[in-house]
Amino acid sequence: MTSAQGVAATEVICAAQARRGSYHRLLARLREIAAGSRNARHSRPSANTRSLADKDAPPPRRVTSSPGHRLDERAWRNARMLAALLEDEHAYTAEHSTSVVEIACAVAEECGLPEAVRERVALAALLHDVGKIVVPTEILDKPGPLTPREFELVKRHTLSGAAIIVGTDPELAEIAAIVRASHERFDGRGYPLGLAGEEIPIEARIVFVCDAYDAMTSRRAYRRPWPEALALAELHRSAGTQFDPQVVDALTAIVRRQRRRRSDLAEPH
């Protein structure tokens, strides 16, 4: 993307942001979620956030990562503008991305990752599908299997998303790299670069698992949502090939604690 295209994209994004005030109030909380801020208790979290933020969780699982640097407020503002553009273009995809943020932040905390990494997880989860704004809506909303040509178009969304992100704000280059890698498989058979194992950023491995889990457990035009147990079984079936086994284990621990809590609340006292 050229500098002129970046300026034009920013103008479109600003117009979309002006039409999406209530959505931005939700997105403004993402930094608090990513950093585990106790200030978040002063605003009402969504039901999904409340269920995943488990104070009774065991000590975090340690996953090796590079802390990196914290992003400044301008980068967050530009990320929120991109998210608003996605919602303006395809509301369902934006809603899905917000759900993935909530799940991914909980998984990152479960893995014991430092705040800077959790921040990148939150932003990458928020923007992982932003490249779909260049995919025709009739393909995104198709109520059946995609043709090979349509699937190739959809697969380009990781590259398109990375280009849009870094073209909007070079400060988001790390986030763009994570988004580009968000469909790389653990066995190296993913796209677009065929990265494998720890060649894939931990943030991208987390987003990939949480993206798949939310997609399976959400209603789609062509199918009903899968039960939690079936979705977890599918993740475990593909752990070590498609998904990072440690990330799958972390998500499983969260979902099972959540299930036990629901069961305890349902029992008569």
Secondary structure, DSSP 8 states (H G I E B T S, - for coil): --HHHHHHHHHHHHHHHHT-HHHHHHHTTHHHHHHT-GGGGGS---HHHHHH--TT--S-------------HHHHHHHHHHHHHHHHH-HHHHHHHHHHHHHHHHHHHHTT--HHHHHHHHHHHHHTTGGGGGS-HHHHT-SS---HHHHHHHHTHHHHHHHHHHHH-GGGHHHHHHHHTTT--TTS--SSS---GGGS-HHHHHHHHHHHHHHHHS-BTTB----HHHHHHHHHHTBTTTB-HHHHHHHHHHHHHHHHHHHHHHS--
